[in-house]
């Protein structure tokens, strides 16, 4: 069966946002916009990268069962909206997700016949740490927390349909393009 939910996951700094932006230019895909309680970063827009909501709004969304999955990551809540997925499936649209590992696995659990899981692995934890530092968006404590979480996420790669080591960006982009052509 052809897949309509293309789910990119990687540790923080693993390249999923960069790859997702590229794929949106190459394929007829729509970006699945998640909800989050985290603060908007420079250049981000409400409803494009995320639906930025307060902690209270997020709590109400959980109570109203608006999410397929949700999780607290690094002190902020993130959730995938059921409405985004249902709308895409009804309209025969293909969605691309830029999501954490647990979220990816939850999506596959709820939509197994529609989900294509691609894990972007860093070449090493040292290179991942270097990428995080080069972003200049996290404190030292946040970087160490992200590295610790990356170790846990790397242990779950066997649950993914494809694993690509994101060492050389051009190679990674071509590999992911090939996977999507084969499976969608």
Buried (B, 14 or more C-beta within 10 A) or exposed (E): EEBBBBBBBBBBBBBBBBBBEBBEEEBEBBBBBBBBBBEEEEEEEEEEBBBBBEEEBBEEBEEEEBBBBBBEBEEEBBBBBBEBBEEBBEEEBBBBBBBBBBBBBBBBEBBEEBBBBBBBBBEEBEBBBEBBEEEEEBEEEBBEBBBEBBEEBBEBBEEBBBBBBBEEEEEBBEBBBEBBEEBB
